[in-house]
Amino acid sequence: MRPEDFFRPDILAASAYHVPDATGFIKLDAMENPYDWPPEMVEAWLDHLRRAHPNRYPDPQAPALKQALRRHAQVPEGMEILLGNGSDEIIQILLMALVGRNHATVLAPQPTFVMYQEIARWLNLDFVGVPLQADFGLDRAAMLEAIARHRPEIIFLAYPNNPTGNLFDAALMEEIIRRTPGLVVVDEAYAPFAQATFMDRLETFDNLLVMRTLSKLGLAGLRLGFLTGRPEWLRHFDKLRLPYNINILTQLSAEFALDHAEVFERQTAAIRAERDRLFQALSLLPGVQAFPSAANFILLQVPGAGKVFEALKRRGILVKNLSPAGGPLSDCLRVTVGTPEENQAFLDALRTVLLRQI
Ligand code: PMP
């Protein structure tokens, strides 16, 4: 059999997820924490890793790590935790559970995090995207109508939303949770920057799951996401998880990092302050519309965004160009909040590029 006969036509036609080479760039494209760990913490961490036994499989349940996450995220008593190799893997586990049903639908507002739709597509599940309003808020009538019509098994709500950066109206989200027959997964990837959460509503709604990740906190390279919710749901999702999905180095490193939470609290506070400064500065630039953000990035609309993106790149600055997505994201760039120096370099370059364009 040839690959052409083996793969589905949509897989043959697709391109692989592309991550640009960022060597030498000021990297403001992937919502990473720009701060390294303090040198003395790195020393203690490497020391901590000495207890790893690479010849042994990791503990598939990682109880110590789960305990640390429970404290860190203030997971309510009685709720279970499921670990994923990044929250990407958790999305895959959630959707894998729907494969083989006679018919299954995944619903999310749009634009939102692309993986919900991507994974649904590879698993052959129906995906319904409900357009957000012009201000990127949820469209109540459209959401309720789509829920009644499609009766989705799973709804994803990113809170705050990526790439728009805003928090949806919490009362409306509660209404959606109440009105949907299926599960609602509130994806709180940007929780460290938002100071808003649905974690404390897990006890109220029996069809709510809350997903988190340590990526944006500053552990993107370790790949650790987690899902929290009622044991009666998580027990079954856990069967679909690969037993050793969280390797020993990630388990030990994440436990260590959560033991030094104050370091990340300082870093995320600095990022939040810089986000607000960056937003103010962007709002003053003629022709630029910056959208308010509760996350560690800012969406901005700027005429000729594709050209601006290339010009920034020539000046050594890498942001995310969203304009190819079109629709409400045409002429949009997404910039991750970096260090004060990185943000200043971005602002200076953007100002120069825009002046040249006029
Ligand atoms: N959810 C949202 C809303 C995101 O923006 C991202 C990362 N861009 C993720 C989940 C995935 O994060 P990770 O797999 O690193 O945990």
Boltz pocket constraint, residues with backbone or C-beta under 6 A from the ligand:
constraints:
  - pocket:
      binder: B
      contacts: [[A, 30], [A, 31], [A, 85], [A, 86], [A, 87], [A, 88], [A, 89], [A, 113], [A, 158], [A, 160], [A, 161], [A, 162], [A, 187], [A, 189], [A, 212], [A, 213], [A, 214], [A, 215], [A, 220], [A, 224], [A, 225]]
      max_distance: 6.0
